[in-house]
Amino acid sequence: MPAGTVVLLLSLLLGMQPITTDLYLPALPALTEGFGAPMPQAQLTLTALLLAFGLSQLVWGPLSDRFGRRPVLLWGMAAYVAASIGSASAPSMEVLIGWRVVQGIAMGAGVMCARAIVRDLYSPREGAHVMSQALTGLGVIACTAAPLGGLLSDLFNWRVALLAVAVFGAGTMAMIALRFAETVPPANRRALHPVLLVKTWVQILRHPTFLAFSALSAASYGGLFTFLASSSFVFTRVLGLSKTQYGFLMFTMSLSYIVGTFMCRRLLARWGVRRAVAVAGGLTLTAGTVMALLALFGAESSWYGPWAIMVPFYLFMLAHGVHQPCGQSGAVGPFPLAAGTASAVNGFIMMLAAFFMGGWLGTHMNGTVFPLVYGVWFWSALIALSAWTLVQKHGQSQPH
């Protein structure tokens, strides 16, 4: 496949995640009211999806190593489109949660295969560069997701917003069917053998490079998820923004992430992975600390507003544009012959962090900005710790 086609396909596959989560966020408060559901149940539409997303990758990964990326992608995208239509037509919150679980399972096939494809085609260092290009595309998709969701919710209703997800899925499936050429090395006929599969999992989980980069990517995603899961309530209910205004803020957040992916490529070319991650770790910790201090000393003041959260979070997202391509490609780098399985375990760890954070938010959202602010601060500290210690010590991956 031409390099441009590879980047476009990767962008669409990785973009499934922000489309599935960000596009419906502006409609989440209205959706919750429409069903008369409590806050923890509303949060479950996101956390259940992410848990299913994480768990499913543990199955999709070995399947893609055994049968190839293409069939897994096509089956996964077909299920994704069906689940998206089911979500848009759900008659109750319980049914919506069920369809969101199916959607998460299907989404796991696309995102997991995207990370594995990078390792199929590129060395670890080249993979970080290509992944940053694909995540720039993800950022462009994320830029449109929340504003589109807010606009569709304001003009029509939340069901139309969720139906837009199905349209994106159908377009991605068509692109895969028409343009994607198989990338996996000759199929590993024993990839699904139980004993071999367990040995592979153990080898992956014991590899220090995998653990270092997985800690980085999981902590970075945990910080982003904290914002995604709580921001619609904080900005519309606590700070008084409309759904369209909130969607615009999400658009600007995605722009800062896009700039971060460009910054990632510059840092990689100049300093390499470990130093790039260390610099970004400093930006992250600064962002979380400033956000927390502004809330601690000004949340009850008249001057406090959306900017007190967003300005520091722009800095967080700049660094996120470095941590994610380096973390995701670095975790898979040591395993060229088991890229699908390694990608799956890395994805599962990220979603596990998000799931537990979502559960905490569901019980601690209290009508203030503090659950969001403290959550981001917590993850910022873990990101910096991972970037400055684990990645510095174990960041040189050697293929096994």
Stockholm file with secondary structure:
# STOCKHOLM 1.0

chainA/1-400         MPAGTVVLLLSLLLGMQPITTDLYLPALPALTEGFGAPMPQAQLTLTALLLAFGLSQLVWGPLSDRFGRRPVLLWGMAAYVAASIGSASAPSMEVLIGWRVVQGIAMGAGVMCARAIVRDLYSPREGAHVMSQALTGLGVIACTAAPLGGLLSDLFNWRVALLAVAVFGAGTMAMIALRFAETVPPANRRALHPVLLVKTWVQILRHPTFLAFSALSAASYGGLFTFLASSSFVFTRVLGLSKTQYGFLMFTMSLSYIVGTFMCRRLLARWGVRRAVAVAGGLTLTAGTVMALLALFGAESSWYGPWAIMVPFYLFMLAHGVHQPCGQSGAVGPFPLAAGTASAVNGFIMMLAAFFMGGWLGTHMNGTVFPLVYGVWFWSALIALSAWTLVQKHGQSQPH
#=GR chainA/1-400 SS CCHHHHHHHHHHHHHHHHHHHHTTGGGHHHHHHHHTCCHHHHHHHHHHHHHHHHHHHHHHHHHHHHHCHHHHHHHHHHHHHHHHHHHHTCSSHHHHHHHHHHHHHHHHHHHHHHHHHHHHHSCHHHHHHHHHHHHHHHHHHHHHHHHHHHHHHHHSCHHHHHHHHHHHHHHHHHHHHHHCCCCSCSCCTTTTCHHHHHHHHHHHHHCHHHHHHHHHHHHHHHHHHHHHHHHHHIIIIISCCCHHHHHHHHHHHHHHHHHHHHHHHHHHHHHCHHHHHHHHHHHHHHHHHHHHHHHHHHTTSTTCCTHHHHHHHHHHHHHHHHHHHHHHHHHHTTCGGGHHHHHHHHHHHHHHHHHHHHHHHHHHCCSSSHHHHHHHHHHHHHHHHIIIIIHHHHCCCCCC
#=GC SS_cons         CCHHHHHHHHHHHHHHHHHHHHTTGGGHHHHHHHHTCCHHHHHHHHHHHHHHHHHHHHHHHHHHHHHCHHHHHHHHHHHHHHHHHHHHTCSSHHHHHHHHHHHHHHHHHHHHHHHHHHHHHSCHHHHHHHHHHHHHHHHHHHHHHHHHHHHHHHHSCHHHHHHHHHHHHHHHHHHHHHHCCCCSCSCCTTTTCHHHHHHHHHHHHHCHHHHHHHHHHHHHHHHHHHHHHHHHHIIIIISCCCHHHHHHHHHHHHHHHHHHHHHHHHHHHHHCHHHHHHHHHHHHHHHHHHHHHHHHHHTTSTTCCTHHHHHHHHHHHHHHHHHHHHHHHHHHTTCGGGHHHHHHHHHHHHHHHHHHHHHHHHHHCCSSSHHHHHHHHHHHHHHHHIIIIIHHHHCCCCCC
//
